[in-house]
């Protein structure tokens, strides 16, 4: 009688363990993309967290003597897998960008004589850097661990939304003798070794305010540090970089009081004033300037742990303190790690997949992880945040003074009137909108699996709009700044997608539509005045004119779709008309989209393989000419019909792109290319799906599976180009699930070929969409038939409404295209 | 029968006019002190106003190439009377300081071709400067007018607390032809003259964010401008100067929309980012950088007035807009001028005097005006202000997040706990506390005639203390900064004066006492650790050691008096003991206070006429040795008794100070000296009253009248030294009224010789103290007797309680010292 009971207990235990570990977190490898051009970071962060606490392996300046330093590019995320030393751990990182900023507040623990210079990458012992090895490194969602070899320190870190939690274990330093650092070695020559007397070690925590990503001379506009007491430090860093005027405030608490501390100001000081009364370098509790490093001294017993909680705020040091106290009230590192990993587990489990190959789960869940790093939360726990107008705003109901600028005279109305739909309501404010990338698939993905967050992201865009002196929605929203990076006004696509799918409704939707239209009418923005007058951007007036014309046309179509949904015929008519402007840059003689001059003539010189100076940006005419996602039928017709178009796609995927042209293609490795198709950058992300508009849809299927296979690997170099704040990953996720949003705002997703065997998408509305791929295998990439809730689909797309209703989407896979389909369509 | 009625009407009318004009404002001449070293400014401001809108006649940098530029000193207040051109009108000025900062947001109207360089002082036509003449200039409280000759523009300005109101009349420009500016002349050579076509003039308003007082390269940390609409501009200026990290926000409204506008960035730009998409120089609504000038273009009809309202805020541009709207809701320049002058009239009428000589009224009311310029209000109309910790605080009840840092572990308590007496209560927050100067007489004066304000000033000091990471009361409180200027911790004197006189009571008084004691125990502050250990500051450890020892001793005595009043025996004992430390630097062999070394020996080299390197600051041993205001009896005994001491004072007032030593005496003109007595700087301000502690009190009387006569004139060069935020003026006011606070915190005022014939001091408690000087004349400087409310005073001081009770203080004056007194006391 005992056995069955025991079996039940065992069963219960293992189920319970499984439930506890559930465990999608195990499939995430944050190191994916940290080698070559993925530009991801391996450190600790929570979903959409403000803090990204991650190791930086170098600090290449963006400019040296006013000139661009190409090496900086490799350090967009601070970390390069091939490096062998770590300079420290900083608290803010972009994921996957091809331009950068941040890297705020570098922390580094050291032992022995104090070193306040980082030292060189190749010889880390010349400074406070340390060598490390991947053998002693572990990266998980919300957890990163590495052994700092030079000083025998185990560095561990986890994070909550606004707080980074460091844990440094000063391992037995006797293991570390003879001392490895230059300074210590010199001291030991005199017979005095810091770490040797007694059992305690001279330990230091360095706080480097000079460090930053894409730094350059004068990037630090101002920094400020206050030692509030023997274990609490506050301050801020204000920079002028990609974000023109960015300030991040911090509050830092140590688990153990420091015994002494100090500062060094490495900057020039024009004027010291009466501060010369003091020795500000040692145990003096405040310091300000442009180039400051601080240090805090401890006696560390063997294997003693020193912990640091480091909170950031967009508002004030007071806000940072409040964030710190409310997010991590105790010193329980393991609890925080566990709860932050549980937060990841909750997010990752929203899509439960089964696969043929276990390594696909690593690709999938790491992509899902990368797709939930940004946009990032940008407000204090009490709802306060800095706005684009540099004033402090609140997502809570606003105090009287924020009722805004009410013009008292009948002149042009003031711009930042707050009597808006987004004013007065509670929402989570986000920043880090890399919209040229993320409107394509990331936001459409979030609109499905994170509709509440995506709605708040739209609200954040509307707050940005309210605060914009240009009356513009964000182009690249960046810590209370607009950095204007790349082209288009793709907020309107995200908004249209949310409106058309019914995720954004009512007065908010109407306001968002009006904001979209207003944005698209900003004459001085990037050739728009010409575009509005001539129907295209003339290359002789504004470069990258074809890319701009094509993207404006798509964006205008998206606005029109939202207007249609909301019954605003006026706006629909205005922008529907504009959405045909792509036709104005099509050159029938070459068969490519081609730059046109203000006089109406196409540019004389033109090479569709080249990118630079050809009217495009980050993509050549071969790729970019296909960018009419909102009207493939018309485009295909214009390009000679389905057959010819399919052949053209075939050529694109099979051609050879000579090195000289590849060199002009930004942000990707050689592996990021398939033939002439550039997957490692965004403009062609929809291209594989265009076969669906020809008679050869199975080529979409085989190309998509090929891209999934070729372009994503479960290795540090697994991404063929910048992950771009999750857009590359979102492409993977959609495509692996079997569909893709070719034209966000259409409410439709073009069907491809699923990689998964099954997926349960657990929707916020409580429903589940189950996707099944029967007969799934590496070879069975061809879709024989698709059925939705048992009814066969006779079209090549599904709709958002179908997804959100839940049910079952079943693909029947096979190793050849279905005969009937071939027959009919060829 | 008609005549009497007419006479009555006339009488009524004139009385009514008189009542309306009352008119103490007429006696104020803001130009007094603008020549030589008074360092006052002539512009428009209201009592204790945040805005001081005033012409700047030059912009000498404080540093050139990292080296001090002596010329800057003359421009501490922006304006020098002898100059013949004006560079523009800026919004913030210190009054009378001997070091400087501010000069924020220079506005200048021009006509003709745009000039964005100021041009040279000697040839103003080379830039946007203009020549002016004192003949076309008028300075009144809250009103300043000048004709800008080069461009034929009448500039007028008034102000409210936080808003400067400009009115520029573009006079008929045809009167001004041929065009006077270089640029226009050049244009006219081509036959094109900007101002000539039509009747309108090309007019410009320049907003110069590069301009500043005590500027230097890199002083501008960051500046930001937003053109909100066609008549509203906002922004900020952040500087690193005397205040290490000061930011002033602004909002600016034009009465007439500008037709176009632009920016020029004169700074180097390391990194422009994607802003290069735009032409930011013309009609682009935002600009940021370190060296920016903006301009706004108008067509000005002949004699058209263009008005500007310019608000500042310590908090945000939103705060500035709110200040602007709430303080000046309309465009009625005359109303604002009238009401702001009425505000002055209310303040000035608190002391109604009659005098023998009408010009004494000019001296008196101008001094009273100068005594009510600072401290300045530092908060928005809604009570928000930036604190010393760089967080935004409110004088209103605080939101939850401001409940502060509550340490969660039993380590040293966090410093800026807000659970303080000043937290949560409503008060007006002030800045600009030049305490080394103003503790002597200005604050004691305010404590009598402005007790509510003085109490709020103490509350502002306590807020500063709460926000200070040093746990220190202000030394020199400066726009959310501590600039640490000069020596001592004289907040404690202001606080003691308020406590001892009963103006500050209860929990607030106790907190203020504890803050005073805590401040005085800050070991790392300016030699305090040595002072506390050795009983003096050793010169070999900390320079100006004698000055510091003497001032600390007085301050400590002041703390002890407050402690006594509040029954805190512990604090009384601690600081009463310290208050005797002045004895430790008295050198009996030389008869002077003398620098002592750490080993207990006096400095070997010593010259009591010299200042530099002699252990003193801004005063030599002859003057500074007399600085024991809290125990003159003991000092006099130590210096050889009354007779010898009186002779010593005689020598001081009659000796000759050779030029070489005068040169070391800072902040004064040669006229600021009487013999060796230096009135133009503060350390000796009590000295003339010390005869009261000898047997020759009439010498106090004659010296005081001599100083009143010699050192104050109703002319631009009427001040012999820096007015020092009103301290020089407060000396005048007290002395002219017949008494002076030798030792603030004693509650006593030493009697001198009144200059007025009568004075009615209208106290806030509703009572009036009437002072009468019978037989007053220029020669009758000797007090024959003094009676209070009819009872003869048999002492040489009156008390604060006696003043605050009101009544009549009568001096009987005569041309020789009274016989009995001479007889008795010699």
Interface residues (C-beta under 8 A of the other chain):
Chain A: X62 X63 X66 X216 X217 X218 X219 X221 X222 X224 X226 X227 X228 X229 X230 X231 X232 X234 X236 X238 X240 X241 X242 X244 X245 X257 X270 X271 X273 X274 X275 X277 X278 X279 X283 X284 X285 X286 X288 X316 X317 X318 X319 X321 X322 X325 X329 X380 X382 X389 X390 X391 X392 X400 X401 X402 X405 X406 X407 X408 X409 X411 X412 X413 X414 X415 X416 X469 X470 X476 X483 X484 X485 X486 X524 X525 X526
Chain B: X62 X63 X66 X216 X217 X218 X219 X221 X222 X224 X226 X227 X228 X229 X230 X231 X232 X234 X236 X238 X240 X241 X242 X244 X245 X257 X268 X270 X271 X273 X274 X275 X277 X278 X279 X283 X284 X285 X286 X288 X316 X317 X318 X319 X321 X322 X325 X329 X380 X382 X389 X390 X391 X392 X400 X401 X402 X405 X406 X407 X408 X409 X411 X412 X413 X414 X415 X416 X469 X470 X476 X483 X484 X485 X486 X524 X525 X526
